């Protein structure tokens, strides 16, 4: 039965299919475009990089934990990538930002090793697959790593 529970946490097939239909709509701006995909672990700074490439500005913000992070400054710009933290994923599906002056789009992908659970990992993985089959070509892939990863 389509609506039977199949994932831990009670997610149904129908709920996942609804999210995947939403993913098709969300990646529509990339249809038949050349794209550069930004990949990496949750919290590594993919959305921050995308926002910098889009021309946004930031300020340094001190967290309650004492850690520092970048905060997006208010802007007149119509679009920005939603930014999460190292502990919290917020990009469930690829975010597409066409750059008319370059002829290609930047795609902010969900983080690898999503921190939210099985349902979200399935949706994010399948939505990247939907994106990759929608585009004309993948011009490049930027893989972001934490510096500590390079030295472990």
N, C-alpha and C positions, 0 to 999 in steps of 0.2 A: 504494500500500500504506500502511495507516494508521501503521505504525511506522517508515516511512522517515524518514531525517534530512531536515529542511527548513530548519533554522536554523543559522547559524554556531555553532560550539562543539559540534555534535553533538546538539542537543536534538531529540527526536522529537515527532511529532504526539501520540502516545499519552501522553508525559510531560506535555505542555502540557494535554491533556484531563484528566489526573489532577489537575493543579493547579487547573484550573477547577472540577472537581467539589468539590474542597476549598474553593474560594471560595464555592460555593453554600452549603455548610455554615456557613462563617464569617460570611456576611452574613445568615443565617437570623434572628438576633434583630431585624433591621430589617424583616422581612416585615410588610407592612401597617401600618407605623409612619410617623409624621411624623419627618423627619430634618433635621439641620443638618450639612452636609458641610464639612470643613476641608480646604482645598486649598492647594498651594504647591510650590515647588521642594524637592528633596531637601535636608535639613539646615536648613530655614528656621525650624523650631520647631513644626510642626503637632502632633506627639505631646506636646511639652512643654506647649503650650496645652491640649490635651485633658486631660492629667494635672492641670494646675492647675484646670480646670473641674470635674474629678472630686473635687477637694479634697486632692490630694497636696501634699506639701511637698518642697522641694529644698535643696541646698547647692551652693555654688560650688566647683568642682573645677578644679585646674590640670593641664592636659595636659602630656605630655613635651615637646611643641612650644612650650610657654609660653602657649598659648591657654587661655582659661578657658571652662568649660562648666558647665551645670547637671546635677547628679546627683540622681536620685530618692532620697529618704530611705526607709528601710524603713517599712512601714506595715501595719496590720491590714486595710486595704481590699482587697476581693477582686479588683479589676481595676485594671490600669494599661495605658496604651499603651506599647508597646515603643519606646524612643527610640534613634535612630541618631546619626550625626554629619553634618556638612556634606559630608564626603567619602564616607560609606558609607550607602547606603540599607538600611533593615531592614524597612520596611513593604511587603510584597509585595502584600497584598490589604487591602481596607478592614477596619478594626477597628471594631466597632459597640459602643457603650456606651449602653444604654437608661437613661434618667433617669426613673424611675417618678414622681417628684414633679412633673415638668414635662409628662409625656405625650409626650415625643419622645426621640429618640436622637441622640447625637453620633457622627458617622462620621469617623474618622481615615483619610484617603485616602493611598494611596502617593504618594510625591513625583513631581512632574513631572521629566522628564529623569533618570530612574532611572540610577544609576551602574553597575548590574550587567551590563547587556547586553540584546540583542534579545529573548531568550526572556522575561526578566523584564518588559520593557516591554510585551510582548504580554499576559502574564498580568495585570499590574496594570491595563492599559487595559480588558481584557475583564472583569475582576472588578468594576471601577467600573460598567461597563455592566450587569452582572448585578445589582448593588446598586440602580442607578437604576430598573430594571424590577421590583424586589421591593418597593419602599417604597410607602406610600399616597401620600405627597407629600413634596416637598423644601421644607421651610419656609424654608431659607436656605442660602447658601454663603458661607463665610468664606475669602477669598483672602489668603494671607499672602505678603508680599514682604520681601526684605531691604531695609533702609534704603538701601544703596548702589544698589540697582536704581532707586530713585526719582530719584536724582541723576545717573545715567549718561547 
